[in-house]
Amino acid sequence: MRYTFGFLTALAVLAFTACGGEGRERAEPSDIAGVWEITARGISDSCNGLGSYTFPLTIAQDGKTLSGESPDGTLAGTVCGDAIQMTGAVPGLYFGGTTTASLQLTISADGNSVEGSDTWSSTSGLQSCEGSESVSGARASEDVCEWGFGCPCERPLDEYSQGSGCPTYECALAAAGDFAQQVGECDAGFGCFSAAGRCGDFRYVRTGCNQGEETWEYFGASDTLVAAHWLTNDCGSVCRGSCAVDYGFRAACELMQEQDFCDQSD
């Protein structure tokens, strides 16, 4: 599932399990204190949400005891020799419920990288999913960005090629209506949406599905495109460590929905 391991760690709710086996219990713990860049790549996902993503994690260490700081919280646990084991649970990402994960990592001989895997499961009132990911990490510079699931990413508007491809608000409205019909009037089971409204001084059109790509397009006083926000499963495809890209500028305003193309009763 998109962001599963990254989300668990970034929200800092993972608990490190106790060391397994007498040999590792007695082993001198590896030194893993510092800032790490962690990358997870989907191996299997019963809900077809495969993707990859990178995020920063800062770890403090006192012997076998670890504490971690991420952009959205803290974590705690242990390291046994060269082995790290983690388990945890967080609220479901899109439809409520719970997502749980189990992670095993091995630290390299030089202490500068880690490799391993995780398995996860997610349940809610609408669906249940499970999967696995390969996980790797390396020590990062102290100034590695720490925002959300990765690094802030802003690009020029003329590089924007996702979404409706419309330069005007009227065109984007028509595309949003077409999108709602193409996804079966917005399948709630996959969290699809297609809507329009106002955001401060801008008009916006928003389309996508929570299990796939999402776009927000913003239009100025002349109803021409001035900015866009793109959220993708292909994290890092535009900027290192980022699952989201802002084109033009990052719109800091509250969305006020006026049209819902998924609600055919309007």
Secondary structure, 3 states (H helix, E strand, C coil): CCCHHHHHHHCCCEEECCCCCHHHHHCCCCCCCEEEEEEEEEEEECCCCCCEEEEEEEEEEECCEEEEEECCEEEEEEEECCEEEEEEEEECCCCCCEEEEEEEEEECCCCCEEEEEEEEEEECCCCEEEEEEEEEEEECCCCCCCECCECCCEECHHHCCCCCCCCEHHHHHHHHHHHHHHCCCCCHHHCEEEEEEEECCEEEEEEEECCCCEEEEEECCCCEEEEEEEECCECCCCCCCCCEEEECCCCCCCEEEEEECCCCCC
